[in-house]
Amino acid sequence: MITENDLHEAIAECYGQRNPNANTCVKLASFLTILDHLQKEQEEPVRSGYSYDPPEKIAYYSDTEFGQAVSGMQADDVMQIMDELLETLRLMHPKLYHAFMRKITGSN
């Protein structure tokens, strides 16, 4: 069984590589996803049988392939996938990542 300590060590090893390649980025994304999943399991609130608000669904409509794919998905699921994608982009193409972040945050 993989422990959180094992994952933290593997993540540190990936971050420590001077010239990461695509394989390193894929491993890093996998390790971060597994760690995130383990932490969410630990933080998951116990539901008592009373009603609760279901996760928010995305109401985004577009003719693009992406827009059609995310329409109706849960926002948390899409954001997790986008977070993984952007972390990979940050490692492999930092200039493009920073340009994207500037656009998202509205800073020039």
C-alpha positions as protocol buffer text, in pm:
chain_id: "A"
residue {
  index: 1
  type: MET
  ca { x: 0 y: 0 z: 0 }
}
residue {
  index: 2
  type: ILE
  ca { x: 132 y: 344 z: -92 }
}
residue {
  index: 3
  type: THR
  ca { x: 147 y: 584 z: 201 }
}
residue {
  index: 4
  type: GLU
  ca { x: 129 y: 961 z: 198 }
}
residue {
  index: 5
  type: ASN
  ca { x: 498 y: 971 z: 290 }
}
residue {
  index: 6
  type: ASP
  ca { x: 582 y: 760 z: -17 }
}
residue {
  index: 7
  type: LEU
  ca { x: 386 y: 1002 z: -234 }
}
residue {
  index: 8
  type: HIS
  ca { x: 551 y: 1308 z: -82 }
}
residue {
  index: 9
  type: GLU
  ca { x: 894 y: 1155 z: -146 }
}
residue {
  index: 10
  type: ALA
  ca { x: 807 y: 1071 z: -507 }
}
residue {
  index: 11
  type: ILE
  ca { x: 669 y: 1422 z: -563 }
}
residue {
  index: 12
  type: ALA
  ca { x: 983 y: 1579 z: -415 }
}
residue {
  index: 13
  type: GLU
  ca { x: 1196 y: 1361 z: -644 }
}
residue {
  index: 14
  type: CYS
  ca { x: 1001 y: 1480 z: -951 }
}
residue {
  index: 15
  type: TYR
  ca { x: 1025 y: 1844 z: -846 }
}
residue {
  index: 16
  type: GLY
  ca { x: 1399 y: 1798 z: -785 }
}
residue {
  index: 17
  type: GLN
  ca { x: 1482 y: 1696 z: -1141 }
}
residue {
  index: 18
  type: ARG
  ca { x: 1679 y: 1964 z: -1325 }
}
residue {
  index: 19
  type: ASN
  ca { x: 1539 y: 1888 z: -1670 }
}
residue {
  index: 20
  type: PRO
  ca { x: 1203 y: 1717 z: -1634 }
}
residue {
  index: 21
  type: ASN
  ca { x: 1074 y: 1533 z: -1938 }
}
residue {
  index: 22
  type: ALA
  ca { x: 717 y: 1442 z: -2031 }
}
residue {
  index: 23
  type: ASN
  ca { x: 742 y: 1113 z: -1841 }
}
residue {
  index: 24
  type: THR
  ca { x: 838 y: 1301 z: -1525 }
}
residue {
  index: 25
  type: CYS
  ca { x: 540 y: 1533 z: -1567 }
}
residue {
  index: 26
  type: VAL
  ca { x: 303 y: 1240 z: -1615 }
}
residue {
  index: 27
  type: LYS
  ca { x: 438 y: 1072 z: -1300 }
}
residue {
  index: 28
  type: LEU
  ca { x: 412 y: 1398 z: -1105 }
}
residue {
  index: 29
  type: ALA
  ca { x: 52 y: 1452 z: -1215 }
}
residue {
  index: 30
  type: SER
  ca { x: -32 y: 1095 z: -1115 }
}
residue {
  index: 31
  type: PHE
  ca { x: 133 y: 1128 z: -774 }
}
residue {
  index: 32
  type: LEU
  ca { x: -43 y: 1459 z: -706 }
}
residue {
  index: 33
  type: THR
  ca { x: -379 y: 1313 z: -811 }
}
residue {
  index: 34
  type: ILE
  ca { x: -338 y: 1011 z: -584 }
}
residue {
  index: 35
  type: LEU
  ca { x: -231 y: 1232 z: -294 }
}
residue {
  index: 36
  type: ASP
  ca { x: -527 y: 1463 z: -351 }
}
residue {
  index: 37
  type: HIS
  ca { x: -762 y: 1163 z: -360 }
}
residue {
  index: 38
  type: LEU
  ca { x: -621 y: 1025 z: -34 }
}
residue {
  index: 39
  type: GLN
  ca { x: -654 y: 1362 z: 138 }
}
residue {
  index: 40
  type: LYS
  ca { x: -1013 y: 1407 z: 16 }
}
residue {
  index: 41
  type: GLU
  ca { x: -1106 y: 1066 z: 156 }
}
residue {
  index: 42
  type: GLN
  ca { x: -974 y: 1174 z: 496 }
}
residue {
  index: 43
  type: GLU
  ca { x: -1160 y: 1508 z: 482 }
}
residue {
  index: 44
  type: GLU
  ca { x: -1491 y: 1374 z: 345 }
}
residue {
  index: 45
  type: PRO
  ca { x: -1773 y: 1478 z: 578 }
}
residue {
  index: 46
  type: VAL
  ca { x: -1999 y: 1209 z: 715 }
}
residue {
  index: 47
  type: ARG
  ca { x: -2348 y: 1245 z: 570 }
}
residue {
  index: 48
  type: SER
  ca { x: -2621 y: 1180 z: 823 }
}
residue {
  index: 49
  type: GLY
  ca { x: -2907 y: 1103 z: 589 }
}
residue {
  index: 50
  type: TYR
  ca { x: -3036 y: 1459 z: 595 }
}
residue {
  index: 51
  type: SER
  ca { x: -3055 y: 1653 z: 272 }
}
residue {
  index: 52
  type: TYR
  ca { x: -2747 y: 1837 z: 148 }
}
residue {
  index: 53
  type: ASP
  ca { x: -2667 y: 2051 z: -152 }
}
residue {
  index: 54
  type: PRO
  ca { x: -2545 y: 1838 z: -442 }
}
residue {
  index: 55
  type: PRO
  ca { x: -2221 y: 1943 z: -614 }
}
residue {
  index: 56
  type: GLU
  ca { x: -2260 y: 2230 z: -857 }
}
residue {
  index: 57
  type: LYS
  ca { x: -2297 y: 2135 z: -1223 }
}
residue {
  index: 58
  type: ILE
  ca { x: -2135 y: 2346 z: -1493 }
}
residue {
  index: 59
  type: ALA
  ca { x: -2378 y: 2548 z: -1700 }
}
residue {
  index: 60
  type: TYR
  ca { x: -2129 y: 2634 z: -1975 }
}
residue {
  index: 61
  type: TYR
  ca { x: -2239 y: 2598 z: -2335 }
}
residue {
  index: 62
  type: SER
  ca { x: -2009 y: 2627 z: -2633 }
}
residue {
  index: 63
  type: ASP
  ca { x: -1970 y: 2473 z: -2975 }
}
residue {
  index: 64
  type: THR
  ca { x: -1611 y: 2377 z: -2894 }
}
residue {
  index: 65
  type: GLU
  ca { x: -1518 y: 2018 z: -2811 }
}
residue {
  index: 66
  type: PHE
  ca { x: -1416 y: 2129 z: -2461 }
}
residue {
  index: 67
  type: GLY
  ca { x: -1739 y: 2321 z: -2403 }
}
residue {
  index: 68
  type: GLN
  ca { x: -1951 y: 2027 z: -2506 }
}
residue {
  index: 69
  type: ALA
  ca { x: -1746 y: 1786 z: -2294 }
}
residue {
  index: 70
  type: VAL
  ca { x: -1776 y: 1987 z: -1970 }
}
residue {
  index: 71
  type: SER
  ca { x: -2139 y: 2092 z: -2010 }
}
residue {
  index: 72
  type: GLY
  ca { x: -2332 y: 1933 z: -1725 }
}
residue {
  index: 73
  type: MET
  ca { x: -2024 y: 1794 z: -1545 }
}
residue {
  index: 74
  type: GLN
  ca { x: -1967 y: 1865 z: -1179 }
}
residue {
  index: 75
  type: ALA
  ca { x: -1753 y: 2176 z: -1137 }
}
residue {
  index: 76
  type: ASP
  ca { x: -1519 y: 2005 z: -887 }
}
residue {
  index: 77
  type: ASP
  ca { x: -1442 y: 1726 z: -1133 }
}
residue {
  index: 78
  type: VAL
  ca { x: -1361 y: 1968 z: -1416 }
}
residue {
  index: 79
  type: MET
  ca { x: -1148 y: 2187 z: -1190 }
}
residue {
  index: 80
  type: GLN
  ca { x: -945 y: 1889 z: -1071 }
}
residue {
  index: 81
  type: ILE
  ca { x: -871 y: 1791 z: -1432 }
}
residue {
  index: 82
  type: MET
  ca { x: -788 y: 2152 z: -1523 }
}
residue {
  index: 83
  type: ASP
  ca { x: -559 y: 2180 z: -1220 }
}
residue {
  index: 84
  type: GLU
  ca { x: -364 y: 1871 z: -1331 }
}
residue {
  index: 85
  type: LEU
  ca { x: -341 y: 2004 z: -1686 }
}
residue {
  index: 86
  type: LEU
  ca { x: -219 y: 2344 z: -1571 }
}
residue {
  index: 87
  type: GLU
  ca { x: 41 y: 2192 z: -1337 }
}
residue {
  index: 88
  type: THR
  ca { x: 178 y: 1996 z: -1633 }
}
residue {
  index: 89
  type: LEU
  ca { x: 169 y: 2311 z: -1847 }
}
residue {
  index: 90
  type: ARG
  ca { x: 354 y: 2502 z: -1572 }
}
residue {
  index: 91
  type: LEU
  ca { x: 633 y: 2245 z: -1573 }
}
residue {
  index: 92
  type: MET
  ca { x: 661 y: 2197 z: -1948 }
}
residue {
  index: 93
  type: HIS
  ca { x: 575 y: 2545 z: -2085 }
}
residue {
  index: 94
  type: PRO
  ca { x: 618 y: 2802 z: -1807 }
}
residue {
  index: 95
  type: LYS
  ca { x: 577 y: 3107 z: -2035 }
}
residue {
  index: 96
  type: LEU
  ca { x: 243 y: 2984 z: -2165 }
}
residue {
  index: 97
  type: TYR
  ca { x: 133 y: 2894 z: -1813 }
}
residue {
  index: 98
  type: HIS
  ca { x: 219 y: 3241 z: -1679 }
}
residue {
  index: 99
  type: ALA
  ca { x: 42 y: 3408 z: -1973 }
}
residue {
  index: 100
  type: PHE
  ca { x: -267 y: 3202 z: -1895 }
}
residue {
  index: 101
  type: MET
  ca { x: -249 y: 3289 z: -1524 }
}
residue {
  index: 102
  type: ARG
  ca { x: -216 y: 3660 z: -1603 }
}
residue {
  index: 103
  type: LYS
  ca { x: -531 y: 3637 z: -1816 }
}
residue {
  index: 104
  type: ILE
  ca { x: -722 y: 3446 z: -1545 }
}
residue {
  index: 105
  type: THR
  ca { x: -620 y: 3683 z: -1266 }
}
residue {
  index: 106
  type: GLY
  ca { x: -673 y: 3993 z: -1481 }
}
residue {
  index: 107
  type: SER
  ca { x: -320 y: 4120 z: -1421 }
}
residue {
  index: 108
  type: ASN
  ca { x: -106 y: 4253 z: -1703 }
}
